[in-house]
Amino acid sequence: EYSVQLTFREQWVDERLRFNDFGGKLKYLTLTDASRVWMPDLFFANEKEGHFHNIIMPNVYIRIFPDGSVLYSIRISLTLSCPMNLKLYPLDRQICSLRMASYGWTTADLVFLWKEGDPVQVVKNLHLPRFTLEKFLTDYCNSKTNTGEYSCLKVDLLFKREFSYYLIQIYIPCCMLVIVSWVSFWLDQSAVPARVSLGVTTLLTMATQTSGINASLPPVSYTKAIDVWTGVCLTFVFGALLEFALVNYASRSDIHRENMKKKYQEMEHSTSVDPASEPFEPDAAANFAMVKLATTGARLEIKGSAFLPEASGTAGGGQHVDGEDAAVRDTHATAEKKLLQVVAVQVPDEVQAHRRHRADNIPPRFRAVQSRVLVNVPISRGSGWRVSLDEDALGSRDVARGHLYYSQPRTATTQQAA
């Protein structure tokens, strides 16, 4: 809608009002009571509200000329409806109309015509706070209904919205908010509180700015140009906050990979040491005896020797393990031959995973190692031995070095483990 204050004048001829001018001495008669003469039933078709001006006297007069012409003039303030297309807001132009029509008389009885010359005159130096009146056009807008055709006149006012106001109030603040949100790119990635607070603050401020813009406009079902602008700004601000989240996640992932890399390097360094050169002692706490193993190519060899306690528990007895053919020989004449077969040595999962990426840096003895341990201890004299495959018992470092653990016989119960 828009408001306008105008001086409205209309002129018509009523033959009944002719009078003698006495040789030109009487130019016209003036009346202030409009009820004393006939008047057209004109009304403003798109009026929402309006009023006459009565300060100090009623701003209205009627002049009657000797030939019967009547001039009616009145000062009116009107609020008129103006449907607007806001798709290009705030870079839009709007056309607002002022329509004047006959309320009851059809064109068969009453016809409105624009006066020749300049029927519409605009006050000079007219200034509007947010618009500029570019031009105005006069036209006819007769309407046809079931009761007949009614005469109508209209004035189209072309308004251009002032962009400078919106540049200062909307565009510059939005640009500043986007720039402030991008300042977080120059902050250290470890400054989490600073970057998060900066991103959230700019995002909330941008949302408040968008709400304030739409609050001053009528609700419409289509997208406006200002909606596209604020949407892009919101996307940039939200993108800056999302970028920090991704960078923080990537940074933590890099730190984790570096830590794992150092761990693998330490593991490689530890596996590069010859097990035979290190002092070796059994783990008394776990009650385990240990045999050092090593692999060459795809062949598993047992180096050194170890003695398994006799099944019957006889003191001084034992079973000798020879490294070449991996057979178990009994040192007593009454002992039976037992076979100890070792198929592979367990390699920790982290070594297996690292080997796929850095196979060239892993010692050759790990490349042919399978991913499991299979130990078969034959049963003799109703008793047996169990080799522990528990991860807690098989330490990653010791297994990677080629150490095999097997437990001492604890009970006379027959056991077999694989």
N, C-alpha and C positions, 0 to 999 in steps of 0.2 A: 504494500500500500504506500501511498504518498499523500502529502497534504499540500494544498494550494490555496492561496488567497487571491481572489480575482474581483475585478469590476466587470460585472456582466451587463451588457446592453443589448436590447432587441428593439426592433422598429417594425411597425406595421401600419396599415392604412384602414381607418374606420370611417366610412362615408358619413355616418351619423354625427360625427364630431366636427364637421365643417363649420366655420364661423367667419364673420366679416372682420378683416384686419384694419378697417378704417383708413384705407389709403396707405397701408404699410406702417401705420403707427403702432400696431400691435403685432409683434412677431410671433409670440407663442403664449400659451397659458401653462401655468405650473400647478401640478397637483401633488399632494403628499399621501393621499388616501387612495391606494390602488383598488379598493373595492368599488369606486365610483365609475370605473371604466371596464370594458371587456379586455381580458388578457388571455394569451395563449396558455394552454395547459402544459407548459414545458417542464420537464424534470431531468435530473442528471441520472443516467441509467446505471452508471457504475459507482454511485455515491454510497459510502458507508455511514457517514455522518456529516453534518454541516450546521452552520448557524449564520444568522444575519448580524450585522454590526449596528449597534444602537448608541454608540458613544460619539459625541455628546447628544446628538440628535440621530434619529434613524437615518442611516446612510442609504436613502432611497429617494428618487424623484421621478415624476412623470411629466413630460412636456407634450402639449397638444398644439399642433401647428394649424394655420388657417385652412389648409387643404385637407385636413382630417388625418394627417400623419401623427402617429403616437410614438414617442421615444421613452422607453422604460429603462432605467439604470438603477442598479443595486450592487452593494458590496457584500460578497459572500466568502466565507471560509469553508472549505470542503476537505474531507478525507476520502480519497478515491482508491478503489482497488486497482492493483496493477500486477497481474500474473507475470512472473519472471522465470526465465530460463537460466538456471545457475550452473550449467555444465562448464562454462568457461570462467566461473568466479575464481579470483577477483579481476580477471582480464576481460570481463564481459561488457556488452552494451545492452541496454534495456529500452523497450518501447512501451511507454505508458500512455494510455488514451484518456481523453475527456469526452464523454458521450452525452449529447443532449437530444432528447426525443419528445415527441408528443405522447401524452399519456392516454387520451381518449379520442382525439380527433384523427380520422384517417386522412390519407393523402387526397381523398375526394373533397375534404373540407379545409385542410390546413397543410401547407407545405413550407418547410424551413429551407432557406437559402442563405449561403454565405454572402456577406456584403462585398461588393467589388472593391478592389484595392488590397489593403492589408487588413483582413478581418481579425487577425490575431496579432497582438503587439506584446512584446516582452519588455519588462523593465530593464533599463540599461544597468550594467555592472551587477547583474544577478549572480550571486555566489552561493553555491551549495557546498556543504562540508565534505561530501564524499563523491559527488557527481559533477559532471560538466554537461550542461545542456548544449548539445551540438547543433540541433536543428529541430524544427517542428513542421508538420504537414497538416493541411486541412483536407477533409474528404467527407463523403456522405456514407451513411450506414443505415439506410432504410431497412426496416424489418417487416417481414410478412408473417402474419399469424392467421388463425382460423377466422378471426373477426375482421381482417382486412390488412392493408399495408399502412405502416406508420412512418412518418417522416423522421429522419434522424441526421444529426450532424456530429462529426467527431474531429478531435485534434489529436494527432499522434506526436508525442514528445520523445525525442531520441536522447537518452542519457548515456554518457560514458563514465564508467567508474574510475575514480582517481586512484592510480596505482601507487603513488608515493606514500599514502597512508598505510597501505598494506605492506609495502616494502619495509617500512620502519617497524611496524607492529608485528609482522608475521615472518617475512622472509629472512631478514637479518638475524632475529633471535634464533630461528631454526638452524640457520647456517652456523651460528656460534655454538649451539648445543652439539651439533655434529662434530665440529672442530674440537671442542672440549672432550668429547668421547674418544676422539682419535689420539688425544694426548697420551692415553694409556698405552699406546704402542711404543712410546719412548720410555715408559717406566720399566723397571726391572721385573722380569717374570716371577721372581720370588716375592715381590711386594704384593702379596695377595690382598690384604685389607685395603690398600690404597686403590688398586685397580678395580676391585669389586665395588667399593663404595662409589668411585667415580662413574662406573658404568651404570649402576642402579640409579644413582641420582639423576644423571642425564636422561635415562630412559623414563623415569617418572615425570621429570619436568617436561619432556617432549609429549608425553601422554596428556598432561594437564593443559599444555598449550593447544593440543588438538581438540580437547573437550571445550575449551574456551572459544575456539573459532567456530565450532559447530553450534554452540549455544546461542550465538547471535544470528543464526540463519534459520529459516524455516526448514522443518524436516522434509527431505525429498527422498525419492526412491532410487535415484540415479547417482552416479559417481561424479563429483565435482573436480575441477582442476586443482583446487586447494587440497582435496582429499588425496590426490596423487602425490602432491608435493609433501604433505605431512607423512604419508605412507612411506615414501622413499627415505625421508629423514629418519623415521622410526626404524626402518630396515637397517640403515647405516649404524644407528646407535645400538640397536640390538646385535648387529653383526660384530661390532667392536667388543661387546660383552661376550658373545659366543666365541670370538677369536681367542680371547684370553683363556676361556675354559679349555679350548682345544690345545693351546700352547702349554698350559699348565699340565694337562694330561700327557702331552708328548714329552715335556721336560721330565716328568716323573718316570715315564717309560725309558727315556735315555739314561737316567740315573740308575734305574734298575738294571738295564742292559750292561752298563759300565761295571756295576758291582758284580754281576754274573760273569762278565769277561775276566775281571780280576780273580774271581774265584776259580774259573777254569784255568787261568794261567798258573795260579798257585798249584792246582791239581796236576797240571802237566809237569810243572817243575818237580813236584813230589814223585810222580811216576817215572821221571827220567833218572832217578837215583837207583843204582843196582841194589836189589834187595839183599844179595849175598854180602855186600859190604857193610850193611847196617847190623848193629847188635840185635839179636832176636831173643825175646823171652816170652814164655807162655803167659797167658792171662790167668793168673791164679784165682782172681775173683770169680771168673766165669767157669773155672775148672775145665779149661780147654787146653789141649795140646795142639800145636800148629805144625804144619808141613809147608815149606816154601815151594811154590810152583812157578814155572815160567813157561811161556809158549814161544815157539819159533815157527813162523809160517802158519801152516794149518795143523802142525803136529804138537801134541801136548807131551811134555817131558817132566819127569819127577826128579829133581836134583836132591842130592843128600840122602839121608835115610832117617827113618823114625821107627819107633817100636810101639805096637799096639799092645795093651795089656792082655794077658791070657784070659780066655773066657772063663776059666775056672777060678781066676784070681790067684793062682799060685805065684808066690814071690820068686823073683829072679827070672820068670819066664817072659817071653815076648815074641812078637812077630815082626820080621824084618821086611821093609818095603824097598824093593830094588827099583831104581829109576828107569831102566831101559825098557823092560817089558811090563812094568806096573803090576808085578805079581807079588803076592804076600806069602812069605815062606815062614814056616814055624821053626824056631830054634830047638825045640824039644822033639824027641822022636815020636811022642804020643800025640803031638798037635797035628791037626788036620790042615790041609792047604786051604787057604781062603783067598778070594779074589777081590781086590779093591779096584774098581774102574772109575776113573774120573773123566767124564766126557767134556766138560767145559768149565770155565771159571766165570762166575757172575761179574758182569761189569755194571757199575752204577748207571742209572738212567741219564744222569747229567753228562756222563762221559760219552754214552751212546749218542745223545743229541748233539753234543759238541763235535763228535767225530764226523758227523755228516757235513758240517760246515768247514772244519779245519782238519781234514784227514791227513794232509801233508805234515802237520805239526805233531801228530800223535805218533808215539813210538810204534814201530812195525809190529811189536808183539801184541798190540791190542786190536789190530785190524782183522785177524782171523778168529777172534774170540767170539763164541756164541753168547746168547743172551740168557743162559740158564746154567744151573749146576745139577748134575745128575750123579749121585753117589750110590753105589750098590755095595752094601756090606753083607756078605753071606752069613747065614745062621749056623752056629756050631755049638754042640753040647748044651742046647737049650738056652743059650744066652746070645746076646748080640750087642751091637753098638749103633748109636744113632749120631748121624752128622747133622748139626744144627744149620738150617738155612734161614733162620730168623734174621730179618734186616738189622735188628738191634745187636745180634751177635756178630753178623758179618759187617764190619765197618766198611764204608765206601773206600777209604784210603787203603786199608789192608787188602781188600779184595782186588782193588785195582793193581796192587803190587804183586799179586799172585799168591797170596796167603790163603791157605785152606784150613778151616777149623773143623775139628771133630771132637766130640765130647768123650770124656772118660766113661767107662761102664759104671752105671750107678745101681742097677737092680739086676736080679736074675731073671726078670721077665723077658720073654722073647719079644724083640722089636725089630722092625725093618723100616728104613726110611729111604725115600727117593726124592 
